[in-house]
Amino acid sequence: MNAAKHPATYASPQPSLSGAYATIAESSHPESAHVTRRLLVFFALAAALVAACALTWNIAWQRGIDELRRNAAVRVDRTTNTLKSTLERYEYLPYLLSRHPFVQEVLTDPNAPNIERANRYLEDLNGRARATVTYIIRSNGLCVAASNWRAADTFVGSEYEFRPYFIDATKGNTGRFFGLGTVSREPGYYISQPVYRESSREIVGVAVVKLNLEWLQSADASEPLIVTDDHGVIFLSSVPAWKYHTVRPLPKNIEASVFATRQYAQQTITPLPMTVVKTLEGDAQIVRVGGGLNAPSYLATRRSIGEPDWQLITMAPLDPVESAARTAAIVTGLVFVSLCLLGFYWRMRRVRVRDMLRSRELLQTAYAELNQRVAERTADLSEANARLTKEVGERTRAEQDLRAAHDELIQASKLAALGQMAAGITHELNQPLAALRSFSDNTRVLIERGDQAAAHENLEAIASLTERMGKITNQLKLFVAKARPRNARTDVARAWRNVLAMLRPRMQDVALDVAPELRRDDAPVYVRCEDLRLEQVLINLIGNALDAVGACDSPRISVFIEIGEQSVELVVRDNGPGIPDDVLPRLFEPFFTTKEMGHGLGLGLAISSAIARDYGGTLVARNLAMALEVDGPEGGTQADADRSHGAEFVLTLRRA
């Protein structure tokens, strides 16, 4: 009963459920249709883009080919006419030669006067006609006279009976032939005419003119030009790699004929890898030279020379045409894409305006927050700027203090240099003064003994020492003026003799080993150094060696010389106690010495090292340790526990 009273209560939910499904279907269907519509528009635009680019490329390519054909036709016609006129200009010359009496005489009576007269005539005529070579061949194929009779590779005496131009002329015809010269190995075009005896129609020889056509090969290699013979062999080409190839395979009999006539000497004739891509109207073809897809393509335009049966082919590269067509297609594509982008831009602009209005509110809020943050950062920057200003002031004051300290250090360095210079002068003058004292004492004794000759020698030595002291003071002037060392050369043996004469009184109890090269006068060895400075270094080294062996039982000093191609080494070796390991690193420092007070200022080795450096040399020191061999208990040898130590100084200077 309740169901009968309220039938609508149970029937109403079903229409509501159907409406929900209908709403979902209606909402999803427009989205799917919108995506499909976008895809269709995209593919339609892509197809239109491809079609427009292809059409533009085809039109531009065809126009480029037409323009290239016109230019190539003009070029090939001009070159063909030039070549024809060149060949025709010399066509008469062999006939003119055949009629000349000098040519008749040398062929009928080839004696020396006739040959010389013919050679001179051919030389003069060849120079006037500007041909390569003109020559006369007897009926047996022997060349009897030629314009290049003075040259080392003259044609006179060569045989040409196998040459086609000779064979054609002996048959009474005009010979025309291109090939490599059998003597000169240079390519050329040969024109020949038979020479008849004046009294009859008997052929007594052949007159030949050789022309050089290499000027055809001077064409621009970017637009190759080739000339082929009647067999298709390329004998002239502006691309050297194409020369002596064929544009088509040669039959075996033709190849044998070319080899028999030595037309191209021993060149191997192979086909040029040329593929015909497309044949155009007229004598034009599109060809590809080389293998692979990247091989260059050309527009080949042919012209027949006529007589001789040659073909002249110009090869215009298609790269400019293809590049122009490609550029036109790209421009078309860019224009098409630009128009599409403009349409999309107009549509998207409306969406952007709506989004901009929505974003403006967000930007205003963000701007307010940004102003607050900027204010906070400005306060931090002001504080940091104050700290930076304070730090700059402190660094400025520190820089001023550093400059003041630097000036004081420069002043102290000047005072130290002055003291070092004074000490150096004292050190360098001590040795000559001591020698003066020794020589003066010896001279007084010699005078008392009446030995005038020896006293005279000592006086000369004293004069030499005073001259040396003067040179030392002169070196001081050079030092003050900061002059660079001169490019002097000094005999090492002579410098050693001067040093030995100065230090001889101190070396009486010392065994001295001297290299033979330092004792000879006939083979001087020169080094790059002034004599006074070299003696100064040797005096310092020998003086230090004498001090080192002073306490030895058997003192010994050795002086060696090693002569190289570029340098000379002077070695001073002693058998003293050697140099302590802690002293070696500081050995060449100024004012550093291990001697007792009053026996040296520590400047000798420092000055010696500086002199060596000034002249591009070196001075090094090292210790020696030489084992002594003694008899062992069983007749053998063993190294003694004691070792003889010593020091070695090596002075290296450049050879002069």
C-alpha positions as CSV (number, residue, x, y, z in Angstrom):
1,M,0.0,0.0,0.0
2,N,2.8,2.3,0.7
3,A,4.4,1.6,-2.6
4,A,1.2,2.4,-4.3
5,K,0.8,5.7,-2.5
6,H,4.3,6.9,-3.2
7,P,5.5,5.5,-6.6
8,A,7.6,8.6,-7.4
9,T,9.8,8.1,-4.4
10,Y,11.3,4.8,-5.8
11,A,11.4,5.9,-9.4
12,S,13.2,9.2,-9.1
13,P,16.8,7.9,-8.4
14,Q,17.2,6.3,-11.8
15,P,16.9,9.5,-13.9
16,S,19.4,11.2,-11.6
17,L,22.1,8.5,-12.1
18,S,21.7,8.6,-15.9
19,G,22.2,12.4,-15.8
20,A,25.5,12.0,-13.9
21,Y,26.9,9.6,-16.5
22,A,25.8,12.0,-19.2
23,T,27.6,14.9,-17.6
24,I,30.9,13.0,-17.4
25,A,30.6,11.9,-21.0
26,E,29.9,15.4,-22.1
27,S,32.9,16.8,-20.2
28,S,35.4,14.2,-21.5
29,H,34.3,14.3,-25.1
30,P,35.3,18.0,-25.8
31,E,38.7,17.4,-24.3
32,S,39.4,14.4,-26.6
33,A,38.1,16.3,-29.6
34,H,40.3,19.2,-28.8
35,V,43.4,17.0,-28.7
36,T,42.4,15.4,-32.0
37,R,41.9,18.7,-33.6
38,R,45.3,19.9,-32.5
39,L,47.0,16.8,-33.9
40,L,45.3,17.3,-37.3
41,V,46.3,20.9,-37.4
42,F,49.9,20.0,-36.5
43,F,50.2,17.3,-39.2
44,A,48.5,19.5,-41.8
45,L,51.0,22.3,-41.1
46,A,53.9,19.9,-41.2
47,A,52.8,18.5,-44.5
48,A,52.4,22.1,-45.9
49,L,55.9,23.0,-44.6
50,V,57.5,20.0,-46.3
51,A,55.7,20.7,-49.6
52,A,56.6,24.4,-49.6
53,C,60.3,23.6,-48.9
54,A,60.4,20.9,-51.5
55,L,58.8,23.1,-54.1
56,T,61.1,26.1,-53.3
57,W,64.2,23.8,-53.4
58,N,63.2,22.4,-56.8
59,I,62.5,25.8,-58.3
60,A,65.8,27.3,-57.0
61,W,67.8,24.3,-58.1
62,Q,66.4,24.4,-61.6
63,R,67.1,28.1,-61.9
64,G,70.6,27.6,-60.6
65,I,71.2,24.8,-63.1
66,D,70.0,27.0,-65.9
67,E,72.3,29.8,-64.9
68,L,75.2,27.4,-64.4
69,R,74.6,25.9,-67.9
70,R,74.7,29.4,-69.5
71,N,77.9,30.3,-67.7
72,A,79.5,26.9,-68.5
73,A,78.5,27.2,-72.2
74,V,80.2,30.6,-72.4
75,R,83.3,29.3,-70.7
76,V,83.6,26.2,-72.7
77,D,83.0,28.0,-76.0
78,R,85.6,30.6,-75.2
79,T,88.2,28.1,-74.2
80,T,87.4,25.9,-77.2
81,N,87.8,28.8,-79.6
82,T,91.1,29.8,-77.9
83,L,92.5,26.3,-78.2
84,K,91.4,26.0,-81.9
85,S,92.9,29.3,-82.8
86,T,96.2,28.3,-81.1
87,L,96.4,25.1,-83.0
88,E,95.4,26.7,-86.3
89,R,98.0,29.4,-85.8
90,Y,100.8,26.8,-85.8
91,E,99.3,24.6,-88.5
92,Y,101.2,26.2,-91.3
93,L,104.6,26.1,-89.6
94,P,105.7,22.5,-90.4
95,Y,104.8,23.1,-94.1
96,L,106.9,26.3,-94.1
97,L,109.8,24.3,-92.6
98,S,109.5,21.6,-95.2
99,R,109.9,24.1,-98.1
100,H,113.0,25.9,-96.7
101,P,116.3,25.1,-98.5
102,F,118.2,24.6,-95.2
103,V,115.9,21.8,-94.3
104,Q,116.2,20.3,-97.8
105,E,120.0,20.4,-97.6
106,V,120.3,18.8,-94.1
107,L,118.0,16.0,-95.2
108,T,119.7,15.3,-98.5
109,D,123.3,15.9,-97.3
110,P,123.5,15.8,-93.4
111,N,127.1,17.0,-93.1
112,A,128.3,19.2,-90.2
113,P,127.9,22.6,-91.9
114,N,124.4,21.8,-93.1
115,I,123.4,20.5,-89.7
116,E,124.7,23.6,-87.9
117,R,123.0,25.9,-90.4
118,A,119.7,24.1,-90.0
119,N,120.0,24.1,-86.2
120,R,120.5,27.8,-86.1
121,Y,117.6,28.4,-88.5
122,L,115.3,26.3,-86.4
123,E,116.4,28.0,-83.2
124,D,115.7,31.4,-84.7
125,L,112.4,30.4,-86.2
126,N,111.2,28.7,-83.0
127,G,112.0,31.8,-81.0
128,R,110.1,34.0,-83.3
129,A,107.1,31.7,-83.6
130,R,107.1,31.0,-79.8
131,A,106.8,27.3,-80.3
132,T,108.1,24.8,-77.8
133,V,110.5,22.9,-80.1
134,T,110.9,22.6,-83.9
135,Y,112.9,19.7,-85.3
136,I,113.6,17.8,-88.5
137,I,113.5,13.9,-88.7
138,R,115.1,11.9,-91.5
139,S,113.1,9.2,-93.3
140,N,114.7,6.5,-91.1
141,G,113.2,8.2,-87.9
142,L,116.5,9.9,-86.7
143,C,116.3,13.5,-85.6
144,V,119.0,15.4,-87.5
145,A,118.4,19.0,-86.4
146,A,116.4,20.7,-83.7
147,S,115.8,24.2,-82.2
148,N,117.0,22.9,-78.8
149,W,120.3,21.7,-80.2
150,R,122.1,23.6,-77.5
151,A,120.2,22.1,-74.6
152,A,121.3,19.0,-72.6
153,D,118.0,17.2,-73.5
154,T,118.2,18.1,-77.2
155,F,116.1,16.0,-79.6
156,V,119.1,15.7,-82.0
157,G,120.1,12.1,-82.3
158,S,116.8,10.7,-81.0
159,E,114.7,8.2,-83.0
160,Y,111.0,8.7,-83.6
161,E,110.1,6.1,-86.2
162,F,107.4,4.7,-83.8
163,R,105.6,8.0,-83.2
164,P,102.2,8.3,-85.0
165,Y,102.9,11.8,-86.2
166,F,106.1,10.6,-88.0
167,I,104.2,7.6,-89.5
168,D,101.4,9.8,-90.8
169,A,103.8,12.3,-92.3
170,T,105.8,9.6,-94.1
171,K,102.6,8.6,-95.7
172,G,102.2,12.1,-97.1
173,N,99.6,13.3,-94.6
174,T,99.6,16.0,-91.9
175,G,100.4,14.4,-88.5
176,R,98.7,15.5,-85.3
177,F,99.5,13.9,-82.0
178,F,99.5,14.7,-78.3
179,G,101.8,12.8,-75.9
180,L,104.6,12.8,-73.5
181,G,108.0,13.6,-74.9
182,T,110.3,10.6,-75.0
183,V,113.4,12.8,-74.3
184,S,112.1,15.8,-72.3
185,R,109.2,13.8,-70.6
186,E,107.1,16.9,-71.0
187,P,103.6,16.7,-72.7
188,G,103.0,18.5,-75.9
189,Y,101.0,18.7,-79.1
190,Y,103.0,17.6,-82.3
191,I,102.2,18.8,-85.8
192,S,104.2,17.3,-88.7
193,Q,104.5,17.6,-92.5
194,P,106.4,15.5,-95.0
195,V,109.5,17.0,-96.6
196,Y,109.7,16.2,-100.3
197,R,112.9,16.2,-102.4
198,E,112.8,19.3,-104.7
199,S,113.5,17.3,-107.8
200,S,110.8,14.7,-107.1
201,R,107.9,13.7,-104.9
202,E,110.1,11.5,-102.8
203,I,109.7,12.0,-99.0
204,V,113.1,12.5,-97.5
205,G,112.1,13.5,-94.0
206,V,109.5,15.0,-91.6
207,A,109.3,18.6,-90.2
208,V,107.7,18.7,-86.7
209,V,106.5,21.5,-84.4
210,K,105.9,20.8,-80.7
211,L,103.5,23.0,-78.8
212,N,103.1,23.3,-75.0
213,L,99.4,23.4,-74.1
214,E,100.0,23.5,-70.3
215,W,98.4,26.9,-70.1
216,L,95.0,25.1,-70.3
217,Q,95.9,23.5,-66.9
218,S,96.2,26.9,-65.2
219,A,92.4,27.2,-64.9
220,D,90.9,27.5,-61.4
221,A,90.9,24.1,-59.7
222,S,87.5,24.8,-58.2
223,E,86.0,24.7,-61.7
224,P,88.1,21.9,-63.4
225,L,88.8,21.9,-67.1
226,I,89.9,18.7,-68.9
227,V,90.8,17.8,-72.5
228,T,90.5,14.2,-73.7
229,D,91.9,12.6,-76.8
230,D,90.0,10.5,-79.3
231,H,90.2,7.5,-76.9
232,G,88.8,9.4,-74.0
233,V,92.2,9.7,-72.2
234,I,92.5,12.9,-70.1
235,F,95.8,14.4,-71.1
236,L,95.2,18.0,-69.9
237,S,93.5,18.8,-66.6
238,S,93.5,21.6,-64.1
239,V,93.2,18.9,-61.4
240,P,96.5,17.0,-61.5
241,A,95.0,13.9,-59.9
242,W,92.7,13.4,-62.9
243,K,95.5,13.5,-65.5
244,Y,96.1,10.3,-67.5
245,H,92.8,8.8,-66.5
246,T,90.0,7.9,-68.9
247,V,86.4,9.0,-68.9
248,R,85.4,5.5,-70.1
249,P,87.2,2.2,-70.0
250,L,89.7,1.6,-72.8
251,P,89.5,-1.5,-75.0
252,K,92.5,-3.8,-74.8
253,N,93.6,-3.1,-78.4
254,I,93.5,0.7,-77.8
255,E,95.4,0.3,-74.6
256,A,98.1,-1.7,-76.4
257,S,98.3,0.9,-79.2
258,V,98.8,3.7,-76.6
259,F,101.5,1.8,-74.9
260,A,103.3,0.9,-78.2
261,T,103.4,4.5,-79.4
262,R,104.6,5.7,-75.9
263,Q,102.0,8.3,-76.1
264,Y,101.9,8.8,-72.4
265,A,105.3,7.1,-71.6
266,Q,104.9,4.6,-68.8
267,Q,101.8,6.2,-67.2
268,T,99.2,3.7,-66.0
269,I,95.9,4.6,-67.7
270,T,92.9,3.9,-65.4
271,P,89.3,5.0,-65.6
272,L,88.3,8.1,-63.6
273,P,85.6,7.2,-61.0
274,M,83.0,9.4,-62.8
275,T,79.3,8.5,-62.5
276,V,76.7,10.2,-64.7
277,V,73.8,11.2,-62.4
278,K,71.6,12.9,-65.0
279,T,71.8,13.8,-68.7
280,L,70.5,17.3,-69.5
281,E,69.7,18.8,-72.9
282,G,72.5,19.4,-75.2
283,D,76.0,18.4,-74.3
284,A,75.5,18.8,-70.5
285,Q,75.5,16.1,-67.8
286,I,75.4,16.1,-64.1
287,V,78.2,13.8,-62.9
288,R,79.7,12.7,-59.6
289,V,83.5,12.2,-59.4
290,G,84.7,9.8,-56.7
291,G,83.0,7.2,-54.5
292,G,80.6,7.7,-51.7
293,L,77.6,10.0,-51.1
294,N,79.9,12.9,-50.2
295,A,81.7,12.8,-53.6
296,P,81.5,16.2,-55.3
297,S,79.0,16.7,-58.1
298,Y,79.6,18.8,-61.3
299,L,77.8,20.1,-64.4
300,A,79.9,18.7,-67.2
301,T,79.7,20.6,-70.5
302,R,81.4,19.1,-73.6
303,R,82.7,20.6,-76.8
304,S,84.4,18.9,-79.7
305,I,87.6,20.4,-81.0
306,G,87.2,18.9,-84.4
307,E,90.7,18.3,-85.9
308,P,92.3,16.8,-83.8
309,D,89.5,14.7,-82.5
310,W,89.6,16.0,-79.0
311,Q,86.9,16.9,-76.5
312,L,87.1,19.9,-74.1
313,I,85.0,19.4,-70.9
314,T,84.4,22.1,-68.3
315,M,83.3,20.9,-64.8
316,A,81.2,23.4,-62.9
317,P,80.7,22.4,-59.3
318,L,77.1,22.1,-58.1
319,D,77.8,23.1,-54.6
320,P,76.8,26.7,-55.1
321,V,73.5,25.6,-56.8
322,E,72.7,23.1,-54.1
323,S,73.7,25.6,-51.4
324,A,71.4,28.3,-53.0
325,A,68.5,25.8,-53.3
326,R,69.1,24.7,-49.7
327,T,69.1,28.3,-48.5
328,A,65.9,29.1,-50.4
329,A,64.2,26.1,-48.9
330,I,65.4,27.0,-45.4
331,V,64.2,30.6,-45.9
332,T,60.8,29.3,-47.1
333,G,60.6,27.0,-44.1
334,L,61.6,29.9,-41.7
335,V,58.9,32.2,-43.2
336,F,56.3,29.5,-43.0
337,V,57.2,28.7,-39.4
338,S,57.3,32.4,-38.6
339,L,53.8,32.8,-39.9
340,C,52.6,29.8,-37.8
341,L,54.3,31.2,-34.7
342,L,52.6,34.6,-35.3
343,G,49.3,32.8,-35.3
344,F,50.1,30.9,-32.2
345,Y,51.4,34.1,-30.6
346,W,48.1,36.0,-31.3
347,R,46.1,33.2,-29.8
348,M,48.4,32.8,-26.8
349,R,48.4,36.6,-26.2
350,R,44.8,36.6,-25.1
351,V,45.6,33.8,-22.6
352,R,48.7,35.8,-21.3
353,V,46.6,39.0,-20.8
354,R,44.3,37.1,-18.6
355,D,47.1,35.5,-16.7
356,M,48.9,38.8,-16.3
357,L,45.9,40.3,-14.6
358,R,45.8,37.4,-12.3
359,S,49.6,37.6,-11.6
360,R,49.5,41.4,-11.0
361,E,48.0,40.9,-7.6
362,L,50.7,38.3,-6.7
363,L,53.4,40.7,-7.9
364,Q,52.1,43.5,-5.7
365,T,52.2,41.2,-2.7
366,A,55.7,40.0,-3.6
367,Y,56.9,43.6,-4.2
368,A,55.8,44.6,-0.7
369,E,57.7,41.7,0.8
370,L,60.8,42.6,-1.3
371,N,60.8,46.2,-0.1
372,Q,60.8,44.9,3.4
373,R,63.8,42.6,2.7
374,V,65.7,45.3,0.9
375,A,65.3,47.6,3.9
376,E,66.8,44.9,6.1
377,R,69.6,44.2,3.7
378,T,70.4,47.9,3.3
379,A,71.0,48.2,7.1
380,D,73.4,45.2,6.9
381,L,75.2,46.7,3.9
382,S,75.6,50.0,5.7
383,E,77.2,48.3,8.7
384,A,79.5,46.2,6.4
385,N,80.5,49.4,4.5
386,A,81.6,51.0,7.8
387,R,83.7,48.0,8.7
388,L,85.2,48.0,5.2
389,T,86.1,51.7,5.4
390,K,87.8,51.1,8.8
391,E,89.8,48.1,7.3
392,V,90.9,50.2,4.3
393,G,92.3,52.8,6.6
394,E,94.2,50.2,8.6
395,R,95.6,48.7,5.4
396,T,96.6,52.1,4.1
397,R,98.6,52.8,7.4
398,A,100.2,49.3,7.1
399,E,101.2,50.1,3.5
400,Q,102.8,53.3,4.6
401,D,104.7,51.5,7.4
402,L,105.8,48.8,4.8
403,R,107.1,51.5,2.4
404,A,109.1,53.1,5.3
405,A,110.6,49.7,6.2
406,H,111.4,49.0,2.6
407,D,113.3,52.4,2.3
408,E,115.2,51.5,5.4
409,L,116.0,48.1,4.0
410,I,117.3,49.6,0.8
411,Q,119.6,52.0,2.8
412,A,120.9,49.1,4.9
413,S,121.5,47.1,1.7
414,K,123.5,50.0,0.3
415,L,125.6,50.1,3.4
416,A,126.2,46.3,3.3
417,A,127.2,46.5,-0.4
418,L,129.6,49.3,0.4
419,G,131.2,47.2,3.2
420,Q,131.3,44.1,1.0
421,M,133.0,46.1,-1.8
422,A,135.6,47.5,0.6
423,A,136.3,44.0,2.1
424,G,136.6,42.6,-1.5
425,I,139.1,45.2,-2.5
426,T,141.1,44.4,0.7
427,H,140.9,40.7,0.0
428,E,142.0,41.0,-3.6
429,L,144.9,43.3,-2.9
430,N,146.2,41.1,0.0
431,Q,147.6,38.5,-2.4
432,P,149.6,40.9,-4.7
433,L,150.8,42.8,-1.6
434,A,152.1,39.6,0.0
435,A,153.8,38.6,-3.3
436,L,155.3,42.1,-3.5
437,R,156.7,41.6,0.0
438,S,158.2,38.2,-0.9
439,F,159.7,39.5,-4.2
440,S,161.2,42.6,-2.6
441,D,162.8,40.5,0.2
442,N,164.2,38.1,-2.4
443,T,165.4,41.0,-4.5
444,R,167.3,42.6,-1.6
445,V,169.1,39.3,-0.9
446,L,169.9,38.8,-4.6
447,I,171.4,42.3,-4.8
448,E,173.5,41.6,-1.8
449,R,174.7,38.4,-3.5
450,G,175.4,40.3,-6.7
451,D,172.9,38.2,-8.8
452,Q,171.8,41.1,-11.0
453,A,169.9,38.9,-13.5
454,A,167.7,37.2,-10.9
455,A,167.2,40.6,-9.2
456,H,166.1,42.1,-12.6
457,E,163.6,39.2,-13.0
458,N,162.2,39.9,-9.6
459,L,161.8,43.6,-10.4
460,E,159.9,42.7,-13.5
461,A,157.6,40.5,-11.5
462,I,157.1,43.4,-9.0
463,A,156.2,45.6,-12.0
464,S,153.7,43.0,-13.2
465,L,152.2,42.8,-9.7
466,T,151.7,46.5,-9.6
467,E,150.1,46.4,-13.0
468,R,147.8,43.7,-11.7
469,M,146.8,45.8,-8.7
470,G,146.0,48.6,-11.1
471,K,143.8,46.3,-13.0
472,I,142.0,45.4,-9.8
473,T,141.3,49.0,-9.0
474,N,140.1,49.4,-12.7
475,Q,137.7,46.5,-12.1
476,L,136.4,48.5,-9.1
477,K,135.5,51.4,-11.5
478,L,133.8,49.0,-13.8
479,F,131.9,47.6,-10.9
480,V,130.7,51.0,-9.8
481,A,129.6,51.8,-13.4
482,K,127.7,48.5,-13.5
483,A,129.3,47.6,-16.8
484,R,128.7,44.1,-18.3
485,P,131.6,41.8,-18.8
486,R,133.3,42.3,-22.1
487,N,133.5,39.6,-24.7
488,A,137.2,38.9,-23.9
489,R,139.2,35.7,-24.7
490,T,142.0,34.5,-22.5
491,D,144.6,31.7,-23.0
492,V,144.2,29.3,-20.0
493,A,147.8,28.2,-20.1
494,R,149.1,31.8,-20.0
495,A,146.8,32.7,-17.1
496,W,148.0,29.6,-15.2
497,R,151.7,30.6,-15.7
498,N,150.9,34.0,-14.2
499,V,149.2,32.5,-11.2
500,L,152.0,30.0,-10.7
501,A,154.6,32.8,-10.7
502,M,152.6,34.7,-8.1
503,L,152.1,31.7,-5.8
504,R,155.3,29.9,-6.3
505,P,156.8,31.0,-2.9
506,R,153.9,29.3,-1.1
507,M,154.1,26.1,-3.1
508,Q,157.6,25.0,-2.4
509,D,156.6,22.2,0.0
510,V,153.5,21.0,-2.0
511,A,153.5,18.4,-4.7
512,L,151.8,19.9,-7.7
513,D,150.3,17.9,-10.6
514,V,149.5,20.0,-13.6
515,A,147.8,18.9,-16.8
516,P,150.1,18.9,-19.9
517,E,147.8,21.3,-21.7
518,L,148.6,24.0,-19.1
519,R,152.3,23.7,-19.8
520,R,152.3,24.0,-23.6
521,D,152.6,27.2,-25.6
522,D,152.0,25.8,-29.1
523,A,148.3,24.8,-28.7
524,P,146.6,27.6,-26.7
525,V,143.1,27.0,-25.3
526,Y,141.0,30.1,-25.2
527,V,138.0,30.7,-22.9
528,R,135.4,33.6,-22.6
529,C,136.9,35.5,-19.7
530,E,139.2,38.4,-19.0
531,D,142.7,37.4,-18.1
532,L,142.7,39.3,-14.8
533,R,139.5,37.8,-13.7
534,L,140.5,34.3,-14.7
535,E,143.8,34.7,-12.7
536,Q,141.8,36.1,-9.8
537,V,139.6,32.9,-9.7
538,L,142.6,30.6,-10.0
539,I,144.5,32.4,-7.3
540,N,141.5,32.1,-5.0
541,L,141.1,28.3,-5.7
542,I,144.8,27.5,-5.4
543,G,145.1,29.7,-2.3
544,N,142.2,27.8,-0.7
545,A,143.8,24.5,-1.7
546,L,147.1,25.6,-0.1
547,D,145.3,26.4,3.1
548,A,143.5,23.1,3.0
549,V,146.7,21.0,2.7
550,G,148.7,23.0,5.1
551,A,148.4,20.4,7.9
552,C,148.9,17.3,5.6
553,D,152.0,15.2,5.9
554,S,152.2,14.8,2.1
555,P,150.4,17.8,0.6
556,R,149.3,17.5,-3.0
557,I,147.4,19.7,-5.4
558,S,146.3,18.6,-8.8
559,V,145.2,20.9,-11.6
560,F,143.4,19.3,-14.6
561,I,141.7,20.6,-17.7
562,E,138.8,19.0,-19.7
563,I,138.4,20.5,-23.2
564,G,135.0,20.1,-24.8
565,E,133.4,21.3,-28.0
566,Q,131.6,24.2,-26.3
567,S,133.2,24.6,-22.9
568,V,136.4,24.1,-20.9
569,E,136.6,22.7,-17.3
570,L,139.4,23.6,-15.0
571,V,139.6,21.2,-12.0
572,V,141.5,22.1,-8.8
573,R,141.8,19.1,-6.4
574,D,143.6,18.8,-3.1
575,N,144.1,16.0,-0.5
576,G,143.1,18.1,2.5
577,P,140.4,17.3,5.0
578,G,137.6,18.2,2.6
579,I,134.6,20.4,3.1
580,P,132.1,19.7,6.0
581,D,128.6,18.8,4.9
582,D,127.1,21.7,6.8
583,V,129.5,24.1,5.1
584,L,128.9,23.1,1.5
585,P,125.5,24.8,1.0
586,R,126.9,28.1,2.3
587,L,130.3,27.9,0.7
588,F,129.7,30.6,-1.9
589,E,127.9,33.1,0.4
590,P,129.7,36.5,0.9
591,F,131.5,36.9,4.3
592,F,131.1,33.2,5.1
593,T,134.4,31.6,6.1
594,T,135.7,28.7,8.3
595,K,139.1,30.3,8.7
596,E,140.3,31.9,11.9
597,M,139.9,35.6,12.4
598,G,142.4,37.7,10.4
599,H,142.9,34.9,7.8
600,G,140.1,35.7,5.4
601,L,136.9,37.6,5.0
602,G,134.9,34.9,3.2
603,L,134.8,36.7,-0.1
604,G,137.2,34.7,-2.3
605,L,134.8,32.0,-3.4
606,A,131.8,34.4,-3.6
607,I,133.8,36.7,-5.9
608,S,135.0,33.7,-8.0
609,S,131.5,32.3,-8.4
610,A,130.2,35.8,-9.4
611,I,133.0,36.0,-12.1
612,A,132.1,32.6,-13.5
613,R,128.4,33.6,-13.7
614,D,129.3,36.9,-15.4
615,Y,130.9,35.1,-18.3
616,G,128.3,32.4,-18.6
617,G,130.1,29.7,-16.6
618,T,129.8,27.9,-13.3
619,L,131.9,27.1,-10.3
620,V,131.0,24.1,-8.2
621,A,132.6,22.3,-5.2
622,R,132.4,18.8,-4.0
623,N,134.2,16.4,-1.6
624,L,136.3,13.4,-2.7
625,A,136.7,10.0,-1.1
626,M,139.3,7.8,-2.7
627,A,139.9,4.2,-1.3
628,L,143.5,3.1,-0.8
629,E,144.3,-0.4,-1.9
630,V,146.7,-2.5,0.3
631,D,147.8,-6.1,0.2
632,G,145.4,-8.5,1.9
633,P,146.4,-11.4,4.2
634,E,146.2,-13.9,1.3
635,G,147.9,-11.9,-1.4
636,G,144.7,-10.2,-2.5
637,T,143.7,-6.6,-2.0
638,Q,141.3,-5.0,0.4
639,A,140.0,-1.5,1.0
640,D,141.7,0.2,3.9
641,A,139.4,1.5,6.5
642,D,141.1,4.9,6.3
643,R,140.3,6.9,3.3
644,S,142.1,9.9,1.8
645,H,139.6,12.8,1.7
646,G,139.9,16.1,-0.2
647,A,138.0,18.7,-2.0
648,E,137.5,19.4,-5.7
649,F,136.5,22.7,-7.4
650,V,135.3,22.7,-11.0
651,L,135.4,25.9,-13.0
652,T,133.4,25.7,-16.3
653,L,133.8,28.5,-18.9
654,R,132.7,28.8,-22.5
655,R,135.3,28.2,-25.2
656,A,136.3,31.2,-27.3
